[in-house]
């Protein structure tokens, strides 16, 4: 069942999440992904080829290089048909004319959590599919904050009260790119 869903997911992705200008040969699908995902996609690609007769080539591209490579390669006809990347790339890639919308109907749509599809939706159109979701959590120190804040406004107030820049103490930290 898991293998079937993987092949199905790859099929749907390959049908729609494509760069406008692709370097792959006619009738062949080119996927760029990082080294972690390449083995799984190579296996799914073999299954896809066996089922549909369309060869799939998986090229390893460093995760941090995929977006930049697509941005420079696709406009000159050298981009991949499919890339694996986070949803927050969607806006930039669409604005640069590098992605096409996909259609996802009926039973297949119901296999995804709606909010996960929302993350790949831009201007009312779906441009990608999630293969994983993550839950982000906010932890707090009960010794410093006996009762957790109920709103972001409360969080900000508490954080400001705990912050002492001279001592290098901050009430709230968040990693940013």
Secondary structure as UniProt FT lines:
FT   HELIX           2..16
FT   TURN            26..27
FT   STRAND          28..33
FT   HELIX           35..52
FT   STRAND          55..60
FT   HELIX           63..73
FT   HELIX           74..76
FT   STRAND          82..83
FT   HELIX           87..89
FT   HELIX           90..95
FT   TURN            96..97
FT   HELIX           106..110
FT   HELIX           114..118
FT   TURN            119..120
FT   STRAND          121..122
FT   TURN            123..124
FT   STRAND          125..126
FT   TURN            142..144
FT   HELIX           152..162
FT   HELIX           165..167
//
